[in-house]
């Protein structure tokens, strides 16, 4: 009878290992969910606060911006004052490719990489080259 229980124990051990392996796959979703919430930056003469929602293959959200001095110029786009902004991008292997749409009509392409709780990104401009603009999880001082 002990021969009968040995395979059952082995099967139970394999089942437990399989459950643990499946559990580790769901941690990616939990990590993605941990990125939800406020993201901000105040580089490149502009302050931005976005409330972002992340999935495995995209990020999107909306928020506000304030130009910290007289105006912001990056290639063909000039931004002044303050207002609303939206952000939408696709994610593939840590690369983030999308655009920000400011309420004055400026919609620069945005490209970056996710590194922990930082998007190391830039507005893309044919005229001026990349205008570096990282985003940070939380509210930067």
N, C-alpha and C positions, 0 to 999 in steps of 0.2 A: 504494500500500500504506500510505502514511502516513495517508491518510484513514480507514483501517480501525482504526488504533491510537488515533487521537484520541478516538473515542467510548468505547473501552475505558478510556482514561485518565480520561475524565470520569466513567464509570461507577465506576471504582475510587475516585475522589475522593468521589463521592456515597456509596459504600459505607462509606468511612472516616468520613465525617461522620455517617452513620446509626449506626455502632457507637459513636462518641463520644457521640451523643445518648442512646442506650440506656444507656450507662455512667453518665451523669449521673442517670438515673432510679434506679439502684440505690444511689446515695449516700444517699438518704433512708433506706433500710433500714439502711445502715451507721451513719448518725447515730443512728437509733433504737436500734440495738444498743449504741452508745457510752454510752447512758444506763443500761444494765443495771448493777446492782450496788448498793452501799450508798447510801442517802439518809438524811438525819437532820435533826433540828431540836431546839431546846431553848427554843422560845418558849412563851408562854402557860402557864408554870409546869409544863411537862412535857417530858421528854426522850424522843425516839423515834428508833430506828434500824430502818430497813426495808431488806430486800434486794429490790429491784424488778426486774421483767422487763418490758420495753417491746415493743410491736408497733406497727404503724402506726395501729391504732384502739383500743388498750387498754393499761393498765398494771396490774400486780398484784404482790403480794408479801406477805411476812410479816416480823415482827421482834419487838422488845421495846419496852416503855415503862417509864419511871420518873417518878413524880410528884415534883417537886423540892422541894415544901414539903408542907404537911399534906394538901391535897386540891385538886382541879381541878374547877371548876364552869363549865359552859357550857350555859346554858339548863336543861333538865331533867336533864342528865347530870352525875353527880359521879364522879370517878375518884380512887382512892387507891392508894398503894403502887406495886407494879410487877407486870409480867406480860407476856403475849403480845398481839400486835395483828396484824390482817391488813388489807390495803388492796386495793381493786379499783375500777377506774374505766374509763370509756370516754373516748376522745380524739376530738375533732372540731375541726378548724381551730385547734389550740392550746388549746382549752378542755378541761379535765379535770373530769369529773363522776362521782362515785361515793360510796363511804363507807369509813370505817375501822371495824373491829369489834374492840373491846377485850374481853379475856377475862372482864370483869365483866358483860358484857351490853350495855354502852353502844355503840351503832352510829350515830354521828352522820354525817349526810350531809357530804360534803367536796366543795368546788368550787374550782377555781383555773385559772390559765393557766400554760402552760409558757413560760418566758422563759430560753432558754439552758440552764443547768444548775440552774435554780431553778423550783420550782412555787410561784407566788405564790398561795397558797390559804388557805382558812378552813373551819372547821367551821361548818355552817349550823344555826341555831337559831331557831325561831319566837319563843321567849320572849326571848332575849338578843340577837338579831341575829347577824351573823357573828362568830365568834371566830377572829381571824386566826392562822394557823398555817402559815407557809411551810415547804417542805421543800427541802433543799439536797443536791446530788450530793456524795457523800463523807461523811466524818465531821466534823461541826462541833466546834470545841473547847468 
